[in-house]
Amino acid sequence: MKKWLQKTLVITVALLTFGLITPNHEIWDSLDNSQANNGSEGSNIESNSTEQVSALVEDSFADVDHNDTTNIEPILLAAKEQAYIKFGPRIAPVISDEFDSKIYPKLEEVIELTLTNLDADTVRYLAISNQPSGEYNEKIFNISNGTSGKDLIRFHVRTEKRPQEGYYYNFHYHTSEDNFIAHHSLGDIYWSKNTPPKWLS
């Protein structure tokens, strides 16, 4: 198979599935083997190869539609990235270990529980905000319905000063189920007795 056609097919599948699946490598093996073995048979082989590619790509899409509707790995990776963007280079080195071991697993669990209750179409078009707030504002990121734009869940971190203890970061989230009123805690990370730097700094 010509390299440009192979690359075009890979890019098309990646774009259509937002990178959630990659084309099955059996496609290329079957095409390369059939061309090597029967290169002299001409257009019949090309049409059979095209049918094989179509069948394998359709099978890949069928798997995504039925089995991988809750594949939220890209959302989880984006969530962690947004958290580290908010921390900035001054806060991240101090709290990253504790965030990764204590807060992020709970955050993952909340996202998975929230999104598994959604239908496949909603999960397919989820969006995550990409501008954490700076200064001392709380917003880390929001996950929203990509078609309606309505937030489903909001993740925040609040800086709290506790008398005679110092400053803590309180990680929490709000959900659309109660109109974002309830405060659901994920945990706290101690900073120090000194005033912490502003977010994004």
C-alpha positions as CSV (number, residue, x, y, z in Angstrom):
1,M,0.0,0.0,0.0
2,K,1.3,3.4,-0.8
3,K,2.7,5.2,2.2
4,W,0.7,8.4,1.6
5,L,-2.6,6.4,1.6
6,Q,-1.6,4.6,4.7
7,K,-0.8,7.9,6.5
8,T,-4.0,9.5,5.3
9,L,-6.0,6.6,6.7
10,V,-4.3,6.7,10.0
11,I,-4.8,10.5,10.3
12,T,-8.5,10.2,9.3
13,V,-9.2,7.5,11.9
14,A,-7.4,9.5,14.6
15,L,-9.3,12.7,13.8
16,L,-12.7,10.9,13.6
17,T,-12.2,9.2,17.0
18,F,-10.4,12.2,18.7
19,G,-7.3,9.9,19.1
20,L,-9.1,7.5,21.3
21,I,-8.3,4.6,19.1
22,T,-5.6,3.9,16.5
23,P,-6.1,1.8,13.4
24,N,-5.6,-1.9,14.0
25,H,-2.2,-3.0,12.8
26,E,-3.7,-6.1,11.2
27,I,-4.9,-3.7,8.5
28,W,-1.4,-3.0,7.3
29,D,-0.2,-6.6,7.7
30,S,-3.1,-7.9,5.6
31,L,-2.6,-5.3,3.0
32,D,1.2,-5.6,2.8
33,N,0.9,-9.5,2.6
34,S,-1.7,-9.4,-0.1
35,Q,0.3,-7.0,-2.2
36,A,3.5,-8.9,-1.8
37,N,1.9,-12.3,-2.6
38,N,-0.4,-11.1,-5.4
39,G,1.1,-8.0,-6.8
40,S,0.5,-9.0,-10.4
41,E,-3.2,-9.5,-10.1
42,G,-4.0,-5.8,-10.5
43,S,-7.3,-4.1,-9.7
44,N,-9.1,-7.1,-8.2
45,I,-6.6,-7.2,-5.4
46,E,-6.8,-3.5,-4.8
47,S,-10.6,-3.7,-4.5
48,N,-10.4,-6.7,-2.1
49,S,-7.8,-4.8,-0.1
50,T,-10.0,-1.7,0.1
51,E,-12.9,-3.9,1.3
52,Q,-10.7,-5.5,4.0
53,V,-9.5,-2.0,5.2
54,S,-13.1,-0.8,5.3
55,A,-14.2,-3.9,7.3
56,L,-11.4,-3.6,9.8
57,V,-11.9,0.1,10.3
58,E,-15.6,-0.4,10.8
59,D,-14.8,-3.1,13.3
60,S,-12.6,-0.7,15.2
61,F,-15.4,1.9,15.2
62,A,-17.9,-0.7,16.4
63,D,-15.5,-1.5,19.3
64,V,-15.4,2.1,20.3
65,D,-19.1,2.6,20.1
66,H,-19.9,-0.4,22.3
67,N,-16.9,-1.2,24.5
68,D,-14.9,2.0,25.0
69,T,-17.7,4.5,25.7
70,T,-16.2,5.0,29.1
71,N,-12.6,5.4,27.9
72,I,-11.9,8.6,29.7
73,E,-8.1,8.4,29.8
74,P,-7.7,11.6,27.7
75,I,-9.9,13.5,30.2
76,L,-7.8,12.2,33.1
77,L,-4.5,13.2,31.5
78,A,-5.9,16.7,30.7
79,A,-7.1,17.0,34.3
80,K,-3.7,16.3,35.7
81,E,-2.1,18.7,33.2
82,Q,-4.5,21.5,34.2
83,A,-3.7,20.9,37.9
84,Y,0.0,21.3,37.2
85,I,-0.6,24.4,35.1
86,K,-2.4,25.9,38.0
87,F,0.3,25.0,40.5
88,G,3.0,26.7,38.4
89,P,6.7,26.2,38.8
90,R,6.8,27.6,42.4
91,I,4.1,25.4,44.0
92,A,4.3,22.2,41.9
93,P,7.7,21.0,43.2
94,V,6.6,21.4,46.8
95,I,3.2,19.6,46.6
96,S,3.5,17.4,43.5
97,D,4.4,14.1,45.4
98,E,1.5,14.5,47.8
99,F,-0.9,15.6,45.1
100,D,0.0,12.5,42.9
101,S,-0.3,10.0,45.8
102,K,-3.2,11.5,47.8
103,I,-5.4,13.8,45.8
104,Y,-5.1,12.7,42.2
105,P,-6.3,9.1,42.8
106,K,-9.5,10.5,44.4
107,L,-9.9,13.0,41.6
108,E,-9.7,10.1,39.1
109,E,-12.2,8.1,41.0
110,V,-14.7,11.0,41.1
111,I,-14.3,11.6,37.4
112,E,-14.8,8.0,36.6
113,L,-17.9,7.7,38.8
114,T,-19.4,10.8,37.3
115,L,-18.8,10.0,33.7
116,T,-19.8,6.3,33.8
117,N,-23.3,7.5,34.6
118,L,-23.5,9.4,31.3
119,D,-24.7,8.1,28.0
120,A,-22.1,7.3,25.3
121,D,-22.8,10.4,23.2
122,T,-22.2,12.7,26.1
123,V,-19.0,11.0,27.0
124,R,-17.8,11.2,23.4
125,Y,-18.2,15.0,23.4
126,L,-16.9,15.9,26.8
127,A,-14.8,19.1,27.1
128,I,-12.4,20.2,29.8
129,S,-11.6,23.8,30.5
130,N,-8.0,24.8,29.8
131,Q,-7.6,28.0,31.8
132,P,-7.1,27.5,35.5
133,S,-7.6,30.7,37.5
134,G,-4.6,32.5,38.9
135,E,-4.1,34.8,42.0
136,Y,-5.8,33.1,44.9
137,N,-8.9,32.0,42.9
138,E,-10.1,28.4,43.3
139,K,-10.8,27.0,39.8
140,I,-8.6,24.2,38.6
141,F,-10.8,23.0,35.7
142,N,-14.4,22.2,34.8
143,I,-15.6,19.2,32.8
144,S,-18.6,20.1,30.6
145,N,-20.9,18.7,28.0
146,G,-19.2,19.6,24.8
147,T,-22.4,20.1,22.8
148,S,-24.5,22.0,25.4
149,G,-21.6,23.7,27.1
150,K,-23.1,23.0,30.6
151,D,-20.7,22.1,33.3
152,L,-21.0,18.6,34.8
153,I,-18.3,18.8,37.5
154,R,-16.0,21.6,38.8
155,F,-12.7,21.0,40.5
156,H,-11.3,23.6,42.8
157,V,-8.5,24.2,45.3
158,R,-8.8,26.7,48.2
159,T,-6.0,28.2,50.2
160,E,-6.9,28.0,53.9
161,K,-5.0,29.6,56.8
162,R,-5.5,27.6,60.0
163,P,-4.6,29.3,63.3
164,Q,-1.3,28.1,64.7
165,E,-0.9,25.5,62.0
166,G,-0.2,27.5,58.8
167,Y,-1.5,27.3,55.2
168,Y,-3.3,24.3,53.6
169,Y,-4.5,23.6,50.2
170,N,-8.0,22.2,50.3
171,F,-8.9,20.2,47.1
172,H,-12.6,19.8,46.5
173,Y,-15.2,19.6,43.7
174,H,-18.8,20.6,43.0
175,T,-21.3,18.7,40.7
176,S,-24.3,19.8,38.6
177,E,-26.5,17.3,40.5
178,D,-27.0,19.8,43.3
179,N,-26.4,22.9,41.2
180,F,-22.8,23.2,42.4
181,I,-23.8,24.0,46.0
182,A,-22.3,21.2,48.0
183,H,-18.6,21.2,48.7
184,H,-17.1,17.6,48.3
185,S,-13.6,17.4,49.7
186,L,-10.8,15.4,48.1
187,G,-8.2,16.2,50.8
188,D,-5.8,18.7,52.1
189,I,-2.1,19.3,51.5
190,Y,0.0,21.3,54.0
191,W,2.0,24.2,52.6
192,S,3.8,25.9,55.5
193,K,3.4,28.7,58.0
194,N,4.5,31.2,55.3
195,T,2.1,32.7,52.9
196,P,2.0,30.6,49.7
197,P,2.7,32.1,46.3
198,K,-0.2,32.9,43.9
199,W,-1.4,30.3,41.5
200,L,0.2,30.1,38.1
201,S,3.3,32.0,39.5
